[in-house]
Amino acid sequence: MGTHRRLGGYRLLDEIGRGTTSVVHLGMDPTGREVAVKELLPQFEADPDGRRRLAREMAVQSRVRSPYVARLLDGEVNASRPYVVMEYVVGQPLGGLVEQYGPYTGDRLSRLARRLVLGLAAVHDAGVLHRDVAPKNVIVLGDRPTLIDFGIAHEAGVEQVTRPGIVAGTPAYLAPELIEGEQATPASDVFSWAATIAYAATGRSPFGTGSLHGVCFRILRGDADLAGIGEPLASLLPLGLRREPSRRPTARWFAGALADGDPGGRPGGGSEGEATSSGGVMAA
């Protein structure tokens, strides 16, 4: 367990994630509710870029409202120890679940696909791009996925803040235009969603594993392995993985196309089990 120190009124209980510039703690707010507290590592506290990235993360995620996206609760980027507070989502990463229990199938797969793309549609409706939709950033409890980690998200239409030559995101799930250095768009997130659902359906990345060069080459060629995926996703996922971003349907379109596979869902919205959870995992 951690040292149980406090940050901005939150009691820090344990470290649950660590990245290059930040660390995520399981915390507790003054009412006893569990939360996820993300703070910059000490060596980055004086770095204006680190604070700006944290401020951008807060700004974009504060606009998103969906039962399938982790909620922003609080934060203070001007504090001596800058931090962001998110809901603590109970569950396991999609990647770990598939590795442990095997691929999703049938209606369960369709529900996962639709609910995740509903969350992505809400992100896009808020004018935000996630830019790292991947199995590691989807927390699942039962049939309910929650999209987490807006650390590299930004507003649609705003110039990217990444350094030249650096591609942000999880390589095996990146859209081809991002590999080529083009601007991210909602269609880029849709490609990553389709690749993530292909992984959930098969237990393997649709563009294989191995060297980064090899994976990126297969993405650029459009060489996706979708063998073994049943309908309706067998017909839908290739649309999301189209090489040209302008030819990919929107997240909202996919949610409508998958509505029949989510009997508990409401048209254009989420499912009947939409009550907000009490907690949120967040990646560093």
Secondary structure, 3 states (H helix, E strand, C coil): CCCCCEECCEEEEEEEEECCCEEEEEEECCCCCEEEEEEECHHHCCCHHHHHHHHHHHHHHCCCCCCCECCEEEEECCCCCCEEEEECCCCEEHHHHHHHHCCCCHHHHHHHHHHHHHHHHHHHHCCEECCCCCHHHEEEECCEEEECCCCCCEECCCCCCCCCCCCCCCHHHCCHHHHCCCCCCHHHHHHHHHHHHHHHHHCCCCCCCCCHHHHHHHHHHCCCCCCCCCCCHHHHHHHHCCCCHHHCCCHHHHHHHCHHHCCCECCCCCECCCCCCCCCCCCC
